[in-house]
């Protein structure tokens, strides 16, 4: 197997952990200016979601629940500043160390748990939300707040403990609309990290999160990239996004 390139932000040990166990953690690596802009865009996005809910006369849109948890996607298509972060040297470095020399923006979204009411999110693989077998892609779970077991951090299940590194079929959970793919009793490894950290994991790594039991929101920004475009089943168009990441122009 060809060696994985390692650059300014990702060590050789971390790159090897990604290859063998499917994940690693980078602590406090996001620049302050990017944390600030991502927080600002998050607040604006939540306000827009509330407007949509009010117009529809509902408190639930898919797996988003008002004042509990929010999944807000594809702001990069709306001319927001999130693109400054998505195509930054930091993210280029992570893509090189995990995907190789080519990368495409696949999907991005905010995942927010409200204070004292944020719901849990069940065991799943991100690949479980793609409706066919595909090459694993990359998830960057970026913390906009300090995260711990009290405010609903993510728990990851290493490949050797999950018993698989392949995509499995998921089942929809009644009430939450979550897709669930792991039903064992392993609690997983909690990500305890300060704001500005990134949990980097493969789309075939099982992960879950607990409820937010604190008096503050827990805000996460997810940036996902693939080594090649992921298309719809008929191959007619990209499943989400397939924007090339100009890795050669991004240096640390």
MOZI-V622081 format. One record per helix or strand. SS is the DSSP state (alpha for helix, beta for strand). FROM is the first residue (numbers start at 0). LEN is the number of residues. If there is no record, write none. Layout:
BEGIN
ss:from:len
SS:FROM:LEN
SS:FROM:LEN
END
This chain:
BEGIN
ss:from:len
alpha:11:10
beta:22:4
alpha:31:25
beta:59:2
beta:63:2
beta:68:5
alpha:74:4
alpha:81:5
alpha:88:10
beta:103:10
beta:117:1
beta:120:4
alpha:125:4
beta:137:6
beta:146:1
alpha:148:3
beta:153:4
alpha:158:4
beta:170:2
beta:178:2
beta:188:2
beta:192:1
beta:197:5
beta:205:4
beta:211:1
beta:217:9
beta:230:1
beta:237:1
beta:242:2
alpha:246:3
END
